[in-house]
Amino acid sequence: MEITGLRVQHTRSHDDETFAFESRVSVITGRNGSGKTTLLEALHVALRGTSFRGSDGELLQLAQQWWRIDVRTADGESRVIKFDSAKQTGRKQFDISSKTSYRLSPAQKYPVVLFEPDDLRLLSGSPARRRQFVDTFISQINPLYPALVRKFERALKQRNTLLKHHDTTRDAVFVWDMALAEYGAEMIRERTQIIERINASLTDTYRSIAGTDDTATLHYSHTMIDGIQQRLANDLHANFERDKLLGFTTTGPHRHDIISQFNESAAIAVASRGEIRSMILALKFIEVDVAEQATGMSPIVLLDDVFAELDETRQQRLAEKCRGNQMFITSTNAYTGIDSAAVISLD
């Protein structure tokens, strides 16, 4: 897929604007608040079905009832995504090749690799951010995984609601314990498998960026070899009284973490700022490779104001790695060092 055009209506700071993309690399420039990231967000919604910044309603321009995104591709495909806040159901609608749906099917999703400034704090930030990174990674290659996560989250919400009632018993939450154990066990399996796949090339990819012989690895905080589902069910049962006292579920993949190691020590403790950034860049490179291997499609790369956060060497590595991908880059500076980049100014 090659995107050649984008129109956004009533999206955040954009009233009605149309953009043509005449190069494989488009650099979108403008001052802070000019709506650069919103254009990447619109592309993400069109290709993946959801925003990376918030809910459908948050994308809506202030005082407007609806928004619309139109995407054109080089092969003539048209994608139209519409959202109407006045509707009670079916607020968001996808029109692709004359077919209408209310959610992108796995076959309609296209791989996208997003790199934003907060990703540079991936290893030092909250466990939730690292879980989200891994879950997004899995979703690129397993189209059924997002539905699994939604099932887990619905069961978790139901259990947490019951835990807030003082008269709730173990029997009352049993059905949700079983659901959480089933869905949670599968999430753990998927997460540990993708981390194994990442580790297979993480050190080599890191070395290609940093030019050193250091090692880099990831580890899942709650790896379980056998009987994952039963162990989760047992833990949920055993922690019932504590969970009821706290009012939320303390056991399961929603509480897990991904641990990074540098030369077999905790990366956060021993790696320099530059080494941490090289590790994160390596993870993004692997995400591009894995998504392409799994889908047979060249991922579209969205770079949201990250060039300013990387030194010249890492900028060059990033540009070289993604040379074969269509890239959309936001920046306050039009210069990125990438040949044949087309500049789109919002100022």
N, C-alpha and C positions, 0 to 999 in steps of 0.2 A: 504494500500500500504506500502510495505517496500522496500526501495532502497538498492540494493546490489552492484551496480557498477556504476562508472562514468568515461567517457573518454572525455577530452576536447582537441580540436585542434585549434591552432591559436587564443586563447582567451587571450587577454591582455599579461601577462607575461608567459603564458603557450604555448609552441610550440605543443607538443603532449604528453599528460600524461594520465595514466589510474590508477584508484583507486578502491580498493575493500573495501566494508563496511561490516564487519563481526559482528558488534555489533549494538544494537539499539541506542547506543550513540557513536558518532565519534567525537573525538577532533582533530582538524587540527591545528598543531602548525607550527611556523616558524617566522622568523624575519619580520619586517615591509617591505612591498614591495615584499614578496615572493609569493604572489598570493593566500593567504588564502581566502580573501573575494570573489575573482573571482570564486572559487568553489561553494560558496553559491549562487552567482549570476547565475551560470550555472544551478544549481538545480531549482532556482526560475523561470528561463526562461522555463525550461522543464515542470514544474508543473503548472505555472500560465500564461505562454505565453509571459511575458515581464520581463525586468530587473528592479531591484530596484535602479540601479545606473546611468542609462543613456540610450541612444539610442542603437539600434542594431549595428550601426557603431562604437560606442565607445567601444564596447566589442571586436572589431577586433584588433588583434595584429598588431603592427606597421609594415608597408611595406608588409602586407599580403592582399590578395583579398577576402578570405573566412574564416569563422569559422564553427566549427561543434561541437555539444554536443550530446553524446550518454549516455542514462540512462537505466540501467537494474533494474528490480524489482524481488522480490522473487517469484512472481507468473508467471514469464516468459515473462512479457510484456517488449517490447523494445520501447523506445522513442528516435527518432533521430531528432534533430533540426539543420538545415543548413541555413547559411546566405552567400549570394554571392553579394558583393558590385558592381560587374560588371553588374548585371542585372538592367534593368530599372524598371521592375515591379516584384512582387513576390520574392523579395530578400530573405525573410525568409520563410522557408518551414518546416512543421512538418510532420514526418512520424511516425505514431503510429499504431501498430498492422496492418501493411501493408496498412494503409489508409493515403493518402497524403492530406494536407490542408495548407492554408497560414495563418490561425489563429486558435488558440485553441478554440474549441466549448465549451460551458458551461459544457457539459457532460465530456469533456476531462480534464477539469481543476481539480486540486486537492488542498484542502485547505492547505495553508502555513501561519504560523505565524512567522514574522521576528522581531527580536529584535536587534537593533544596537545602538551604543553609542549615536548617536544624539537623539534617542528616550528618553534618560534620560533628555533631555532639551525640551521635548515636551511641557510642560506647560509654560515654560518661553521663548520659541522660537517664531517664527513668526506665525501669523494666518494661513498662507499658509500651514505650517507643520501640524497644528491641523486639517485643512480641509482635507489634504491628509490622515491623520490617520483615520478620520471618513469615508472618501470615500473608503479607502482600506478595512476597517471593513465591510462596507455595501456590497462590492463586494464579500466578502467571502460567504455571505448568499443569495445574490440576483445576479445571473449571468447576469441579464439584465441591471444592474446598470451601468457598464462601458460604454455600448453603449449609454445610456442616457447622461452620462457626455460628451462623444465625440460629441453628437449632440449639446449639449449646447455650448461646446467650439468652434465648427465650426460656429454656429450662432453668438457667441460673436466676433470671429475673423472678420466675415463679417461686423458686425455693427461697430467695431472699425476702420476697413479700410475706411468705408464711413465717419466716423466722422473726419477723417484727411483731407477730402476735404472741402475747404472753401464754396463751393456752395451746399453742402448737405442740404437737407430739412428734416423736420419731416416725410413727406410722403415717402421719400426715405428709411428711416430706419424702417418704420412701420412694414413691413413684418418680420424684424429681432426682433423688439420689441415683436411681438406676439410669435415668436419662443422661444425667451429667457424667456418670461413669462410662456409659457407652460412647457418647459423643466426645468426651474428654480423652478417652483412651485413643481414639482414632486421631484426634488432634496431636497428641503427644507422638504417636507413630509418624505422622506426617512431618512434624517439626524435627524430630531426630533424624529422619531420612534426608531432609533437605540440608541439615547441618552437616551430615556426613558427605553429602555431595559438594557442599561449599568447601569443606576442609580438603577434599581431594585436590583442589587447585589453588587454595587460598595462599599458601606459602609461596608457590611459584609465581603467582600473579603479583603478590606483594613485592617479591624480589625484582620483578620486571619493572616495577614503578620506582622503588627506592634504590635499586642498584646495590643492595647489600645481601648478606647471607643469613639474615635474621629469619626466624620462623614465626608464623601467625596462625592461630587456630581459634575455633569457636567450640563451646561446650554447652549442652542443654543442662539446666540446673537440676532437673528431676528425671534423668534417664531411667527408664524401667525396662528390664530385659523381658521378663515373662509375667503373665497374669496382670497386665496393666489395668484392665477393666475391674477385676476383682479387688485389686489394691486400692483403686480410687473409691470404689463402693465402701470398702472397709474404713477408709480414712474419713469419708463423709459421715458414716454412721458413728465413728468414734469421736468426732469433733462436734457432734450435734449440740451438746450443751454449751460449749464455748461459742459456736456460731450463733446460737439463739441469744446468748448474752450480748454478743457484739452486734447482732442484727444483720449479719451478712456471712456469706460462705467463704471460708478461709482456705479451702483445699481445692485444687484443680489447676488446669492449665492457664486460667486467667490470673494466677498468682505466680507463675513460673518466670524464669529469666534466662537470658542467653549470656554466657560468660565468655569474655574474650581474653586470650592469653597471647603474650608476646615473649618469645624465647622461654616458654614454659612457666612464665610468671604472669600475675594479673596485669593485663595491659595498662589499665588505668594507673597502676602503681609505678610501673617501670618505663613505659613508652613515652617518648617526647611528644610534643604537640604535632610535629611534622610526621612522626612515625604513626601516630593515631590517624592522621588524615590520609596517609598512604594506605593504611589498613581499610579505611572506609571506602576509599577510591577503588581498592581491589575488590571489595564486596560488590560495588556497583558494576564493575567490569564483569564479574562472574554472573551477576543477575542478567546482564545483556546476553552473555553467552548461553546461559541455561535456558532463558526464554526462547532464544532462537533455535536451539537444539530441540526443545520440547515441541515447539509449534511449527517449525519450518518457515517462520516469518521473521523478517528483520524488525526488531522492536523500534518503535519511535521513541526518541530520547528527549525528555523535557528537562532542561537545566534552568532552574529558577534562581538566578542571581548568585551562582556559586563560583563563577570565575574570579570575582573579587576576593573570595575567601581562600583561593589557592595560589601558591607561588607559581612562577613562570614554568618551572619544570613540570609540575603536576598539571598545569593547564595544557601543556604540550602533550603529555601522556593521555589526558582525557580526550583531546582533539584527535589524536592518532587512533585511539581505541574505537571511537565512535564514527570514524570517517565513512564507514559503509552504511551508517544509519541516517535516517532523516532526523535532524535536530532542530529544536526550537529553544532558543537561549534568551533569557531576559537579563538585562544588564543596564546599569546607569551609564556605562561606557560602551560606545559602538565597537571598539576594538577588542577582538578576541584572539587574534593570531591565527584564525582559521581561513584558509584560502577559499575564495568564491562565496563567502558568506554574504547574504543579502540583508540589508539593514532596514528595519521598519521602525520609524520614530513615532511615538505617541505624544511628543511635545508640540 
